[in-house]
């Protein structure tokens, strides 16, 4: 699904590795028999089909890609570095994603409270970037790919839900990381249209707020 951040992180990894692949767009409102066949558990994207065997969950897929194609490794070599990269990736996918969703689907005073929680999660990444250009060091690695959704989609969320959290004075390293990340050709050339993404999430937010009675 073109607007899904988890799909893009898998594409970025494949591109960084120089792996040829076939991309099949999925309509999540009218799921195909193939999606239901290869991911009958949660029926979501992405699904990587390799040698007839499906893999689901984007972070799992990233590790599989790195272990299967050894060139241009994305995970740290040492066990501690690998474990910490996995930890921060999970932190991003749960705490940061939930905090961003809370802000995105809130209004008024509730949104203000949610923004405070999101800022607290970003402080951890600000510290993690101390002395680094990327989370992987001087080049993009596993954690950069895992956090890449924040580089593009967090700005989209700000625009759609009318809030500001990416403050260069509060998070100078994190904002710098976003700028550096989005300049990398593999990332820059494999992003969805911002205008199209904004419109998609504007409609999605309106639907969700209407369902919650906050429209």
C-alpha positions in Angstrom: 0.0 0.0 0.0 1.7 3.1 -1.3 1.0 5.3 1.8 2.2 2.7 4.4 5.5 3.7 6.1 6.2 0.0 6.9 6.1 -0.8 3.2 8.6 1.9 2.4 11.2 0.8 4.9 11.3 -2.7 3.2 11.7 -1.1 -0.2 14.5 1.1 1.1 16.3 -2.0 2.5 15.9 -3.8 -0.9 17.2 -0.7 -2.7 20.2 -0.3 -0.4 21.1 -4.0 -1.0 20.7 -3.6 -4.7 18.1 -6.4 -4.8 15.7 -6.6 -7.8 12.1 -7.2 -6.8 8.6 -7.0 -8.0 6.3 -4.5 -6.2 2.6 -5.3 -6.1 0.2 -2.6 -4.9 -2.5 -3.7 -2.4 -5.9 -2.1 -1.8 -6.4 -2.6 2.0 -10.1 -1.8 1.6 -10.5 -4.6 -0.9 -7.8 -7.1 0.0 -6.6 -9.5 -2.7 -6.7 -13.3 -2.5 -2.9 -13.2 -2.5 -2.7 -11.1 0.6 -5.2 -13.2 2.4 -3.2 -16.3 1.4 0.2 -15.1 2.3 -0.7 -13.2 5.5 -3.8 -14.8 6.9 -2.9 -13.8 10.4 -3.3 -10.0 10.4 -4.0 -9.5 6.6 -1.7 -6.5 6.4 1.2 -5.2 4.4 4.1 -5.5 3.8 4.5 -9.1 2.8 7.8 -10.3 1.3 7.6 -13.4 -0.8 11.0 -15.0 -1.4 11.3 -18.4 -3.0 7.6 -19.0 -2.5 7.8 -18.4 1.3 6.1 -15.3 2.8 7.5 -13.1 5.5 5.4 -10.6 7.4 6.1 -7.7 9.8 8.5 -5.1 8.4 11.1 -5.2 11.1 11.3 -9.0 10.7 11.6 -8.6 7.0 14.5 -6.1 7.4 16.5 -8.6 9.4 15.7 -11.4 6.9 16.9 -9.2 4.0 20.1 -8.4 5.9 20.8 -12.1 6.7 20.0 -13.4 3.3 21.9 -10.8 1.2 25.2 -10.1 2.9 26.4 -7.1 0.8 25.9 -3.7 2.3 25.0 -4.8 5.8 22.4 -2.7 7.7 22.5 -4.3 11.2 25.6 -3.7 13.4 28.1 -6.5 13.5 28.5 -6.8 17.3 25.8 -8.5 19.3 25.3 -5.5 21.7 24.9 -3.1 18.8 22.4 -5.4 17.1 20.4 -5.8 20.3 20.3 -2.0 20.9 19.2 -1.4 17.3 16.4 -3.9 17.7 15.4 -2.3 21.0 15.1 1.3 19.6 13.3 0.0 16.5 10.7 -1.6 18.7 10.5 1.6 20.8 9.8 3.5 17.6 7.2 1.1 16.4 5.2 1.0 19.6 5.8 4.0 21.8 6.5 6.6 19.1 3.9 5.3 16.7 1.3 5.3 19.4 2.2 8.7 20.6 2.1 10.2 17.1 -1.3 8.5 16.5 -2.6 10.0 19.7 -1.6 13.5 18.6 -2.9 12.9 15.1 -6.4 11.9 16.3 -6.7 14.4 19.1 -8.1 17.9 19.2 -7.9 20.8 21.6 -6.6 20.2 25.1 -6.3 16.5 24.5 -3.9 17.1 21.6 -1.8 19.4 23.8 -1.4 16.6 26.3 -0.6 14.1 23.6 2.1 16.4 22.1 3.9 16.5 25.5 4.0 12.7 25.4 5.3 12.6 21.9 8.0 15.2 22.8 9.2 12.9 25.6 9.7 10.0 23.2 11.7 12.2 20.8 14.0 13.2 23.6 15.3 9.7 23.8 16.2 9.7 20.1 17.8 13.1 20.4 20.2 11.7 23.0 20.9 8.6 20.9 22.1 10.8 18.0 24.8 12.5 20.0 27.9 12.5 17.9 26.2 10.8 14.9 25.0 11.7 11.5 22.7 8.7 11.3 21.6 6.2 14.0 23.8 3.8 12.2 26.8 6.1 12.5 28.0 7.8 9.4 25.8 5.8 7.1 22.2 4.5 7.0 21.6 1.3 9.0 18.8 -0.8 10.3 17.6 1.7 12.9 17.5 4.5 10.4 15.3 2.4 8.2 13.1 1.5 11.1 12.8 5.2 12.1 12.5 6.5 8.6 8.7 6.8 8.8 9.3 9.7 11.3 11.5 11.5 8.8 8.6 11.9 6.3 5.3 10.9 7.9 5.7 12.9 11.1 5.9 16.1 9.0 2.8 15.0 7.1 1.1 14.4 10.5 2.0 17.9 11.7 0.6 19.4 8.5 -2.7 17.5 8.6 -3.4 17.7 12.3 -2.1 21.3 12.7 0.6 20.9 15.3 4.4 21.3 15.6 6.8 19.0 17.4 9.8 19.0 15.1 11.4 22.1 16.7 15.0 22.5 15.7 15.7 24.3 19.0 14.3 21.4 21.0 15.5 18.6 18.8 18.5 19.9 16.8 20.1 16.5 16.2 16.8 14.8 15.3 15.8 17.5 12.8 19.3 17.3 11.3 19.0 13.5 11.0 15.7 14.0 9.1 17.3 16.4 6.7 20.3 14.1 6.1 18.1 11.0 5.8 15.8 12.5 3.2 18.8 13.6 1.1 20.1 10.1 0.6 19.1 9.2 -3.0 17.7 5.7 -2.2 15.4 7.4 0.4 14.6 10.6 -1.6 13.8 8.7 -4.8 11.5 6.2 -3.1 9.1 8.4 -1.2 5.4 8.8 -2.0 4.2 12.2 -3.3 3.9 14.5 -0.3 0.7 16.2 -1.6 -0.9 12.8 -2.3 0.1 11.6 1.2 -1.2 14.7 2.9 -4.5 14.4 1.1 -4.8 10.7 2.0 -4.1 11.2 5.7 -6.4 14.3 5.8 -9.3 12.1 4.6 -8.3 9.3 7.0 -8.2 11.7 10.0 -11.5 13.2 9.1 -13.1 9.7 9.0 -11.5 8.7 12.3 -12.6 11.9 14.1 -16.1 11.5 12.7 -16.2 7.9 14.1 -14.9 9.2 17.4 -17.4 12.0 17.5 -14.7 14.7 17.4 -15.3 16.0 13.9 
